[in-house]
Amino acid sequence: MQDTIVQRWNGVVKDSDIVYVLGDTCFSASSFIDMVERLNGNIHIIRGNHDDNAISKVKKNYTIKNIIYHRDILEVKDSGHNVILSHYPIHEWHKWFRDAIHLYGHVHGNKIGIKSKKSRSFRPRAYDVGSDLWDFTPVTLEQILESEKDLSCTDCMHYDVCAYVDQYNRQNCIYLK
């Protein structure tokens, strides 16, 4: 699987690209080192729950080029958007009321019934970007936002209880905006 990830990653990431990895990169230091040394780009890793021991060991004993480690939450700007990055989904994140976007991993599409990237998230502007949902290929924020445009009411986790499912009231749904 590591070879597949490296091939797909390097197929879209150039050496000058900045890539954010939202955790769960490894269980062991040796597998982590083997994989990241083959990846293109400047990589920012936000630690996930499976990474603590391996990444601590790597940081203490190795220097890997183009890797920056972060703990818990990172806020960045991308194409004019405020983006909050975290391994875990957050119900309300910094600048949520100012249209900030939240990208998270950890749940592998299982957060409250979401089974693929073709589903609405638990909150507007929150996106599960786990690599398993994106064919183990890094994606841009633009690709993430674009994927949502094709979704309909039936893709929404709130479909069964939504008051806006008919075609006349859809414009009132906060998940379709």
C-alpha positions in Angstrom: 0.0 0.0 0.0 2.9 2.4 0.7 4.1 2.1 -2.8 0.6 3.0 -4.1 0.4 6.0 -1.8 3.9 7.2 -2.9 3.1 6.8 -6.6 -0.2 8.6 -6.3 1.2 11.4 -4.1 4.2 12.0 -6.4 1.9 11.9 -9.4 0.2 15.2 -8.3 2.7 16.8 -5.8 5.7 18.7 -7.1 8.8 19.3 -4.9 7.8 23.0 -4.4 4.2 22.2 -3.3 3.1 22.5 0.3 1.1 19.6 1.6 -0.8 19.2 4.9 -1.2 15.7 6.3 -3.9 15.5 9.0 -2.5 12.6 11.0 -2.5 8.9 11.2 0.6 8.6 9.0 2.2 5.6 10.7 2.3 3.1 13.5 6.1 2.7 13.4 9.0 5.0 12.9 10.7 2.8 10.2 7.6 2.7 8.0 7.1 6.4 8.4 10.7 7.2 7.4 10.6 4.8 4.5 7.5 6.5 3.1 8.1 10.2 3.7 11.6 10.1 2.3 10.1 9.2 -1.0 7.4 11.9 -1.1 7.6 15.1 -3.1 6.7 18.5 -1.5 7.1 20.4 1.7 5.1 18.3 4.1 3.3 19.6 7.2 2.1 16.9 9.5 -0.5 17.4 12.2 -0.2 14.5 14.5 -3.0 12.0 14.7 -3.8 9.5 17.4 -1.7 6.7 15.8 1.3 8.9 15.3 2.5 9.9 18.7 5.1 7.2 19.5 6.5 6.9 16.0 6.8 10.6 15.3 8.3 11.3 18.7 10.9 8.7 18.0 11.6 10.1 14.5 11.9 13.7 15.7 14.3 12.6 18.4 16.6 10.4 16.2 16.3 11.5 12.6 16.2 14.5 10.4 13.9 14.3 7.4 14.0 17.0 4.7 10.9 19.0 4.1 8.9 17.8 7.1 7.4 20.2 9.6 5.5 18.7 12.6 2.5 20.4 14.2 0.4 19.5 17.2 -3.4 19.4 17.2 -4.6 22.4 15.2 -3.1 24.6 12.5 -4.7 27.6 10.8 -3.7 28.6 7.3 -4.8 30.7 4.4 -5.5 29.1 1.1 -6.9 31.0 -1.9 -8.3 33.6 0.3 -10.0 31.1 2.6 -9.3 30.7 6.3 -8.7 27.0 6.8 -8.6 25.2 10.1 -6.7 21.9 9.9 -7.0 19.2 12.6 -6.7 15.5 12.8 -10.0 15.4 14.6 -13.4 16.8 13.5 -14.3 19.9 15.5 -17.9 20.9 16.0 -17.2 24.7 16.0 -13.8 26.0 15.0 -12.0 29.3 15.0 -13.7 31.8 12.6 -16.6 29.4 11.9 -18.9 32.4 12.0 -16.6 34.1 9.4 -16.9 31.3 6.9 -13.7 29.5 7.8 -13.3 26.0 6.4 -12.4 23.0 8.6 -10.5 20.1 7.2 -10.1 16.9 9.3 -9.2 13.3 9.1 -9.4 10.6 11.8 -13.0 9.3 11.1 -12.4 7.6 7.7 -15.8 8.7 6.4 -17.7 7.3 9.4 -18.7 10.5 11.1 -22.4 10.3 11.6 -23.2 8.1 8.6 -20.9 9.8 6.1 -19.4 7.0 3.9 -17.6 8.8 1.1 -16.5 12.3 0.0 -19.8 12.3 -1.9 -21.7 13.0 1.3 -22.3 16.2 3.2 -20.4 16.6 6.4 -21.7 17.0 9.9 -21.4 20.8 9.6 -21.3 23.3 6.7 -17.7 24.0 5.6 -16.3 20.9 7.4 -14.7 18.3 5.2 -13.3 14.8 5.9 -10.2 14.7 3.9 -8.9 11.4 4.9 -6.7 9.9 2.2 -8.9 6.8 2.0 -11.8 8.9 0.8 -9.7 10.5 -2.0 -8.2 7.3 -3.4 -5.0 7.9 -1.4 -4.2 10.9 -3.6 -3.5 14.4 -2.2 -6.2 17.0 -3.2 -6.3 20.8 -3.2 -8.8 22.9 -1.4 -10.2 23.8 -4.7 -10.9 20.1 -5.5 -12.5 19.6 -2.2 -14.8 22.6 -2.6 -15.6 21.6 -6.2 -16.6 18.1 -5.2 -19.4 19.5 -3.1 -21.1 21.3 -6.0 -22.3 18.0 -7.5 -24.1 16.9 -4.3 -27.9 16.9 -4.0 -30.3 16.7 -1.0 -30.1 12.9 -1.0 -26.4 13.1 -0.4 -27.0 15.0 2.8 -26.8 13.3 6.2 -29.8 15.4 7.2 -32.0 14.2 4.3 -34.4 12.2 6.4 -35.3 15.1 8.7 -34.7 18.1 6.4 -37.5 20.6 5.9 -36.0 21.8 2.7 -35.9 18.7 0.5 -38.5 19.9 -2.0 -37.2 21.8 -5.0 -38.9 25.1 -3.9 -37.2 25.3 -0.5 -33.8 24.0 -1.3 -32.3 27.5 -1.4 -33.0 27.8 2.4 -30.8 24.8 3.2 -27.5 25.8 4.8 -25.8 22.6 3.5 -26.5 23.4 -0.1 -24.9 26.8 0.1 
